[in-house]
Amino acid sequence: MRDLLAILRRELFRFTATPMGAIVLVAFYLLAVGLFAPEFFLLPTADMRPFFTVLPFVLCAVLPAVTMHLWAGERSQGTLELLLVLPVRPASLVLAKFLAAMAFVLVALASTGVIPLMFGVLGAPDWGQIAASYLGAVLLCAMFVALGQLASGFAADQTSAFVLALGGAFGLYLLGSDFAAMALDGWHPGLGTLLRRLFGAASYFAPFVRGLVEVPSVVFFLLWTTIFLFLNGLALEHRGQQGFRLRFAAAAALCIAIGALSTNLLSQTRLPRLDLTQGRIHSLSPATARILQNLPAPIQVTYYVTPAAQMPTELKSLERDVMDRLEAMSAQAPEKMVLRRVYLQAANVVADSAQASDLERQMLAKGVQPISVAAVRQTGTVSELVYTSIGIAYRDKPEEILPAVVPNTLGELEYLIASTALRLARATPPTVAVASGPGQFTEMSRMLEREGYTVRPVSLEEPLPQADAIVLVQPQLSDKARYQLARALAQGARIFLAVQQETWDYSQALGRLSAVRIPLSSNVETWLAPYGVRLVPDILMDEQSIAVRVATNPWDQLTGGGMTLKLPTHILVTRQHMAPDPMLLRVDNLVYLWGSALELTDTNATQITRTPLAWTSPQAWTIPQEATLTPQSITPPDAGRRSYPVLVRLAGEFPAPQGPPPADAGATAHAVEPWTPAPGELLITGCSSMFADGLVSTNAELLFAALDGMVFGEDLLRIRPKELPSRVLPPLSPQAALAWKIVLHAAVPLMVLGISILTALRRRAQERHPHA
């Protein structure tokens, strides 16, 4: 141990004794930050995945400069033989040089910590995902340093060592990429897939970037790091002996074979993994187990898939990934989820389905159809037909098919299966009554039907039909309609209300913008007043806004032209300003176009719980509704800005309407029919434009989540989305952006420069006064 520490101190001194160490450190930092910063300042997002996507390529280019002198530098300076005759074991020499190089690399990685520090100041990053990514980067660096150290031991000079390490690092990393695997598979089927599984560092680094610490990935990097260090020590100990090259070649081949076999075994074995992401988005949700266990009867889940051997390169692991998820779900409730797999030969599908094999013909009749995917072959890119669909059956009901289960949809698989199971287990299809006022809201109904809901358009002047939930979008409420809705809530109805108080008409003439406010009347104030909530009559504005394209004539609508306007009435509600409610787990942002603020008022309805769920940013303000949009009115005021609620949930026992229902014109009021009170729910947002045609697709997740919770219960909402959420940051002012650019690009280099100068001055002083 004493020998190891002595050599370690010597190597650390070599890294800091010359300006080269500082130059490499600054070059690494500027290269890594320079590739990341432009994209960040274009769209500020508290997400380090883009950084860790480019970091491996920076490491491949820079780490050879760190390792090239470890042995080749000793050889060129004539100190290698002197070092080898010291009474130090070769293993200690190898380990000391490796630890010294890793210490330098860890300092370089730590210098990039200014990026997550910036995220922490500006927003709310996922610290677990960042920690997992840095752990993966450390393991990747360890493998590359060990490889570079091995290359330096065989190179005649530092230039050769740099080139060997550079080629080896890039080669090992790129073998794990889809591009290289597809290219090699096109040359020889299966070759690229095999090499990616055995040696591809990129495929084992990817889980860390997603926030996962997988045992196979950790073992892969540690295993190859150990192999490279062992071979380095073996070469150092036996160099110059007779027959060394042959024995070393045999030992290297044996070590590589052991590493490849071990990696292959690990990649095909299901081992534990640690999910460090916020909310554990890559782990099975406990709510899924509860949903499956509470089913009255088991569901039969069938995975229809083309065998892996016939899959294109990028889909060869799809069957394993899908089955891993399905088996994990089945293990939570084995008596309620029966799982099977059916292999289908896509080659049997021909233009005339009557000529297909019996099995494929039966599958086509059920709706199981192959999908077309691109595959790389020696002759170029071709299209291939493959099967990858999931069928879900329940009792004697027809099997429902989830088509096109591909890598991009795996994150939604758990949610899709659970929601389909809940829908099939119902005695009747889930029904939503929809009442919408003036405006274009037809696309909303079509999207609800695609989600499996039976949509029933209703008139609020008629008796409300039986429905699991009621959706009101900019309704026109009469006295009778208000009475019916109040009574429905008191009886336990679930209602989603989207209503706003104005819209705007934009036009442009002589280069000047004209904005005309168009008031909207829905008469909801009298209905909502007893519940203690109202729409603020003033015009809501927020500095956190987005640009909206406005078509001013039919030609613009046809060609996609028009004006692009970024006004404070085009409010963007970000994830940062939403409550941690299960309903909002899948909602990243809301386009709150021309919406109104909500206000909670005093009420006697003490049995109602009122919960704000989303707000504007703290930079919001209001102006009187009589005001016009002028440069002065849309300029943020110096004082008075604050957050305003834009989404509120009311739940509990709603008060019953007083007196008999209003009579129609010419009719006589009749007595109130008896009814039973029950807890109801009313979800209110002050914006209906977000569900209009053209915008509803952007905000649909809010509507889907609200209805899923109302119809199927909160457990379905608690199934977490399996994708890292978008963490869009509030727009940076030009001054703030400039300040952060200076911090990112100059702080660390100046710090390194200052430390280097102080270190050089201190050593010079010690040389002048060695006995001081």
N, C-alpha and C positions, 0 to 999 in steps of 0.2 A: 504493500500500500504506500509506503514511503517513497519507493522508486516511482510509482505511478504519479504521485502528487508532484514530485520533483520535475518529471517530464512534462506534466500538465502545466506547471508554472512557466516552464521554458517556452512551451508552445503558445500560451496566452501572451507572453511577452513578445513573441515574434509577430503576433497579430496586431499589436499596438505600438511596436517599436518604429514602424515606418508609416508614411502617409497612405500606403496602399490600402490598409484596412479601412481607414476612414473614407477613402475614395470608393471602395467597393460598397460600403454601407450606404453612402449617400446615393450612389448610382442605383442600388437596389430600391431604395425608398422612392426616389424620384420616378423610376420606371414603373413601380407598382402603383403609386398614387397618380401618376400621369395618365395611366391607362384607365383608371377608375373615375377620376374627378370630372372629366367633361360630361360623361353620361349622368353623373349625380347632379350636377348643377343645371343640366337641361331639364331633368325631372327629379326633384329632391324626394328621395325615398329612404326611409330608415331600414335598409335592407343591404346586407353585406354579401349576398350571393353573387352579384356581378363582380365584386372584388375578388372573391375566392375562385371565381371561374377563370380569371386571367392570371391569378397568382402562380399556379403551377408552371406556366410558361415563363414567367419571370424567374422562378426558381431554377428552371432548367437552364436558363441563360446565364444566371449570376453565380450559382453554387459552384460550377466548375472553376471559376476564378478564385473561390475560397479554398478549394481542395487541391488545386494544381501544384502548389508548392509543398504539400505535406511530405512527399517523398522525392518528387522530381527536383524540388528546390534544394533539398539536402544533397542530392546527387550532383547538381550543377555547381554547388558551392564546395563540394569535396568533403562534406561533413557526414555523409551517410555512413561510411566505413567506421569513422570515429564513433558515431552513435551506436553502431551495432556491436562494437567491442566493449561497450559499457556493461557492467554487471547487472543488466536489466533484462528481464524476460521479454521476448518479442511480443507476447500478448499484452504486456504493460505498455510497450511502445505504441502498438496499434490502438489500444483503448485510450491512451492519453491524447494522442493526436486527434482521434475521433471526438473525444469530449471537448477538446479545445475548439475544434471547428464547430461543433454543435453549440457551444457557448456563444461563439460569434454569431451564428445563425439565429439563435434565440434572441439576441440583442436586436438583430435586424428585424425579426418578426415583431418584437415588442415595440419597435419604433412606429409600426403601423397602427398601434393602439390609439393614435390620435383620431382615427376614423370612427371607431365605436364611441370614443369620448364625445365627438361631435354629434353623433346620433343621439346619445343620451341627453345632451343639452337641447337639441332641437325637437326630439320626439320620444317615442317609446319603442326602442328596438327589441328584438327577441334575443335576450342575453344568453339563453340556453343554446340557441342555434349558433350564435357567434362563438361560444365556448367550444362547441363540438367542431366547428370549422377550424378554429385555431389548433385544436388537438390533432385533427387530420393533417393540417399543414406541418405541424411538428414531426409527425410520423413520416410524412412524405419527405421532409428535409432530411430526416435520419437516414432513409434509404438512399437518397441522392448523395449525401455526404459519404456514406460508406462506399457507394459505387465510385464516386470521384476519388476517394482515397485508394481504392483498389487500382483504378486506372493510373493514378500518380505513381504507384509502386512499380508499374511495368513501363512507364514512359521514359524515354531517354532525356527529355527536357520538359519544361513547364508548358510550352506551346502544345506539344503532343498530348500531354496530360489533359490540357483544357479541351482539346478537340475530342479525345476519347470520351471524357466525361460528358461533354455536351451531346455527342451522338448517342451515348448510352442512356442519358436521362430523357432526352426527347423520344428515343425509341421505346423505352419502357412505358412512358406516359401515353404516347400516342397509340400503342397497342391496345389500350383500354378504351379508345374512342370508337364511336359507331362508324366514323368515316373510314378508319383503317381496317376495322373488322369487315365492313362491307366490301372494301376494295380487295382484301385478301380472299374473302369468300367468293367474290366474282372470279378470281384467278383459280381457286381450288375450293369447292364447296366444303364448308365446315372449318377451314384452316383459320380464318380470322376469328371465328367464334371461340375456337380452342385456345388460340394464343391470347385472346382477351381474358379468358377465364384464368389462364395459368400465370400470365405475366403483366397483364394490363393494369397499370397503376391508376389510370383515370377512372376505371369502373369501380375500384375500391375506395377512391378518394371521394367520389360523388355522394355516398351516404352521409359523410361528415358535413358536407355543405348543406344538406337538407336538414341537419340537426340530429342525425342518428349516429350512435356509436355502436357499430356492429362488431361482434366478435371476429367473424371472418376477415373483415377489413383491418382490424387491429393486428391480428395474427399475421396477415399477409405482409404488412410493412415491417413488423418486428422480425419475421422469419427471414425475409430477404436482406434486411439490415444485418442480421446475425451471419447469414451465409457470406455476404460480401466481406465482412470483417474477419470471419474465419479464414476465407481464402487469402485475404491480405496477410494475416499472421502466418499462414502456412507458407506462402511465397517468401516471406521475410525470413522465416526460420530455416528453410531448406534451400535458399538461393545459392547458386554456385556449386551445389553437390552434383555428382554424376547421375545422369538420368533424371534430373530435376524436372525438365519440361514434360517428359512423358508421365511421370508420377503426378505432377500438378494437373496436367490435362485430365487424367483419370479422376483425380479428386474433385476437380471442378465439375466434370460431367456427372459424377455421383451426387455432389451437392445440389446441382441444378435439377437433377432428376428427383431428389428428395423434396426439394422446394416445390417443384411442379406437382408431384403427386400429393403432397400435403395441401397445397392450394386447391387442387381439384377436389379433394375430399372435403375440405372445409366449405367450398362453394356449393356443394350438393347436400350439406347437412344443415338442418334447421337448428340454429344456436340462438341464445338470448341476445337481445339488443337493448340499448338504453336510449330512450326517446327524451332528448333534452329540450325540445321545442316548447314554447309557451303553450300550455293547454294540452301538451302531449298529442299533437294532431296526427302523428303517425301510429298511434296505438289504438287498439280496439276500444270503443267507447263503452263504458258500463251500461249506458242506456240501451245499447243494442242487445245485450244479454237479457235485460229486463223485458224488452219488446218481444224477443223470441220466446222467452219462458212463459209469457202471459198469453201466447196464442192459444186459442181453443183446440186447435189440431195442428199437426206438423205440416210444414211446407216441404215440397220436394224441389231442390235446386239442382239443375243440370247444366253443366258447362259443355257446350258444343264447340269443339276446337279442332283445328288441323294439327296433326302431330308435329312436334318441335323440329324434327328432321326436315320437314317440308316447309317450314316457316322461313321468311326472309331473315337476314342476319339481325336486323334491329328488333325483331319480334320473337327470337328464339327463346328468350327468357320469359315471355309473356305468360305461357301456361303455368310455369312455376310460380310467378308472382300472383296470378289470379287464384290458383289453388291454395297458396299460402293464406290469402285473405279469407277464402271461403272455409278452409279447414279451421282457421282461428275462430270464425263465427260459429261454426258447427260445434266446436269444442265447448263453447259457452252454454249451449242448450242442445245436446246431442239428441234428446228425445223429441225436439221440436223442429229440427232442421236435418233433413235427409239429403245427403250430398252424393252426386255421382258425376262421372265424366264420360262423354261420348265423343269418340274420334270420328271425324268426317273427312273424306278425301275430296278436296276441292277440285281435283282433276276430273272427278266424275260429273261435275256440273257443266252442262253444255247448253247451247242456245235453246234447244227443245227440251224442256224439263221432262217430257215423256220418255226420253232416251236415257235419263239419269238412272243411277242405281236405285234400288228400292228404298234404301235408307235415306239417300239424299232427296229423293222425291217426297218421302214422308216429311222430311225436315222443311222442304220448300213449302209444303202445304200448311205447316204450322207457323210459318213466318221466319224460320231460321234460314237466312240467306248469307252467302259469302260476301265478303267485302273486297274491294280492289285496293292493293297496296303496291307501292313501288319497290322493286328489288334490283340490286346491282348485279349484273352478270358480265362475263367477259365481252359480250357484244354491246354492252351499254345498259341503260336503265330500262327495265321492262315492268309491266303490270302483272301481278299475280293475284289469284283469287284464294282467299283463306277464310276459314271459319273461326269466329271468336264471338260467340253469343252465349247468353245465360237465359235459361228458361226457369220460371218460377210457377209451380202448380200448387193449388190448395183445394183439397177435397175434390169435388166433381166439377170445379170451375175450369174454364179453358186456361191453358198455360199461357202466361204472359212472358213475352220475350224482351230482354234487354239487348238490343243490337249493338254491334260494333264496340265490344269491350276491348279497348286499346290502352296503351300506357297513359294517354292523356286523360282517360276517364276512370282510371283506377282509384283516384282519390275520392270519387263519388260512389264507388261500388257499395260500400257499407250502407250509406244513406239510401241508395236506390233499392237495395234488397229489403231493408227494413220498412221503407215507405210502401213498397209493393206488397209486402206481407201484411201490413196493417190494412191496406185497401182491400186485398182479397179476403181478409178475415171478416170484413163487415158484411152484414146481411144485405145491405143496399149500397149502391155506389155513393161516394161522398158528393153531396150536392151543395152548390153555392148559388144563392140568389143575388143577382147583380142589378143594381139600379144606377144608371148614370144620367147626368144632365147634359146640357149642350156641350158639344166638343166631340172629338174623335177618340173613342175609347174601344173600338172594335177589336183591335189587336190584343188588348188585355184579355178579352173573353177567349180568344183563340189560344192564347198561351196557357190559360187555366185549363182548357180542354186537353191540351197536349200534356199537361201535368197529371191527367187522370181524373179531373173534376167534371162533374156534370153541371154545366152552367145553365141557369134558368133566369132569363131576363124577366124582370117584374116591374109592375107599376105600383108605386106606393099609394095610389088611390084605391087599389084593390086590396082585399085581405092578403096578408103575407102568407106565402106557401110554406110548407114544411121544408126546411133547409138546415144543413149543418152550420152554415155561416152566411152572413149577409155582407155584401160589399157595396158601399155607397160611394160613388165618385161624383163629386159636384152635383148632388141631388137638388131638386126643387121641392121643398117640403111645404105642404099645406098643413092646416091644423089637424086634419085627419091623419096625414102621414106622420106628423110628430107624435100624435097619440098612439098610433100603432107601434112605432119604434120604441117609445117609452114603455109601453106594455110588454113588448117583446123582450126588452132588456130585463124588466122585472121578472119575467118568466124564465130567464136564463139564456137568452139569445147571445150569440157571438157576432159582433158587428165590427167591420173595418170601415172607417170613415175617412175619406180624403176630400178636403174642401179648402178653397182659397177665396180671397176676396177681390182679386183683380187679375187681369192679364194685360199684356202690352202689345200694341201694334207699332212696329218699326217701319219707317220709310225714310228715303233719302232723296233730297232734292237740292240741286245746286251745290252738291258737296257737303250739305249739312244734314245731320241726323235728326229725325223727328220721332219722338216716342209719345204715343197717346195712351193714356191709362183707360182701360175698359173695365168698369166695375162689374163684379159678378155677385149675384144675389142668390143665396140658397136657403135663407130663413132657418138656419140651424141654431141661431143664438138662443131662441126661446126654448128649444129642446135641450141644449147643453147647459143652460144656466143653472138648473137645480143640481147638476152634478159638480159644479164648481170649476168649470173650465170655459174659456172663451177665446175667440180669435181676436188678436190685437188689431184694431182697425188701421193702424199706421202702416206705412210701406216699410217692409223689412229689407235691410241691406247688410252686406257682409264683405269685408275686405278679402276674405277667402272665397273667391268666385272662379268661374271657368268661362272660357270662350264658347259662344253658341253661334252656329251658322243660321242666319235668318234669310229665307227666300222672300223676296219682295214682289215677285210676279210669277206667273205660271212657267215662264221660260226658265227661271232660276230653279223652280221645283223640279223641272224635267232634266236639267243639265247638272244639277248639284251646285249651282252658283249662288250668288247672294252675298250678303254682308256677314262678316265674322265679328261679333261684338263680345267684348268682355266687360260686363257691367256688374256692379255690386248686387243687383237683383238676381243674378245668375249664381245662386249660392251653392257651394259645394260643402256638404256635410261629410267629414272624414271619420274614419274608424276611431281616431283619437278622441272624438267628441261624442262617442256612443257609450251607453252603459254596458257593463259586462253581463248582458242578459242573454239567455240561450237563443232567443229569437233573432238576435243580431250576430250570431257567430259566423254566419255566411255572408253578411253584408259588409262590404268594404267601404263603399262610398255611396252617397245619395246626391243626385242632381236636384236640388230644391229650387226649381225654376219659378220665379215670381210668387213664392210661397209666403204665407203669413206666419207671424209668431203666435205661439200659444201662451196663455196665461192661466195660472191656477188661482181661483178666487175663493172667497168664503162660501161655505155650503153647510146645510143642515143634514146632508146625506152622510152621516158618520159611518155607515156600513160599507162605504166605497173606499177602496185604496187607490190613490192617484199616484202614478209612478212616471216621472219623465224618463224617457229612454234615449233621446238624442237632442243635441243642442247645436246651435251655430257656434262658430269660433268666438273667442272673447273679443274679437275685433268687429262685432256687429253693432248696428245702430238702426234707428228708425227715423223716418221723416213723416210729416203729416200727409194724409192720403190726398189732400187737395194740391200738394206740391207737384211740380213737374220735374222731369229729369233734366237737370242742367249740370254743367261742370261743377258748380258749387254744391248742389245737393248730393251728388255722387262722390264727393270728396269726403273721406273719413274725418269726422270731427276730432278735435283735440281731446275732448273729454266726453264721458257719457257712453262709451262703448262697453258692451258686455255680452255675455252669452244669453241666448233666448231659446226656450224649449221649442222643438219642432215636431216631436213625437211623444205622445203621452198615452199610457195605458190606464184605464179605469176598470177595476174588477171588484166584485162583491155583490151585495144585495142592493139592487137599484130600487129607488122609491117608485111605487106604483102611481100612474097618472090619476089625478083626482077627477071624480065625476064621470058621467057617461061619455061615450065617444061622440065627437062632433057629428052631426047629421049632415048628409048630403043635401044639396039645394033641393027644396021641395019635399024632403023626406022628414019623417018624425024620428027623433032620437029614441033609441031603444035601450033597454036595461043592460047593465054590464054583466056579461057571462062570467060564471065563476072560473077561477084559475088558481094555480098553485105557484107561489113565488119560488125562485131558485137563483143561485148566484149566476150573474152574467158577466160579460166582458165587452168593453168598448175601446177600440184602439183608434186614436185620432191623430192625423197628421194635417198640418195646415197647408198642404200642397196637393192639388189634383193634377197639375200639369205633368208631374213626374210619371203618371200612368197613361198619358195621352199617347197616341200613335206616334212612333218615332223616338220616344223617350222611355217607354215602358220596358224595353229590353234592358236598359241601363239600370233601372230600379226594380226589376221584377223580383229579385231575391227577397226584398222586404215583403212584398205581397205574398209570395210563396211561403215564406217562413211564418208570416202571421196566420195564414190559413191552415198550414200544417199544424201549428200549435193549437188553433181553435178546434180543428176537426179531429186530429189524431192524438193530441196531448203533448205535453212538454218533453217527454222522453225522446220523441223524434227530433225535436230541436236540439237536444243535447248531444246528438251524434255530430261530432266535430267534423268540419271540412278537412280533408286530407291534403290540402295545399297550404303552403305558407301564405298568410294573408298579405295583401298589399298594404304597405305602411307608408302611404303618401304623406309627406311633411307639408306643413303650411308653406305657401310661397315665400321665398326669401326676398327681402328688399334688396335693391342693388348695393346698398352700403353693407348689409349683412353678408351678402354673397361675396363681395370683395374681401371682407374681413376674414371669412372662412377660407377663401382661396389662399390668402396670405399665410394663414395658420397652417393649412395643409401642405403648402409647397415650400415654406421657408422655415417654419419653427424647428423641425427636426434637423434639417441640414445645418442651420445656424448653431444648434445645440452641439451637434457632432463637431463642427468646426471649432467652436469655443473649447470643448473638452480636449480636442487634439492639440490646440495651441497651448493650453495650460499644461498638458502632459509633456509636450516638447520642452517648454520652458523649465518645468520642474526637473526633467532629466538633464537638461543642459546645466542647470545650477548644481545638480548632484555631481556631474562630471567635473565641474570647476572646483567644487569644494567637497571632495569625496569623504572627508573626515568630519564634516560639519555636523 
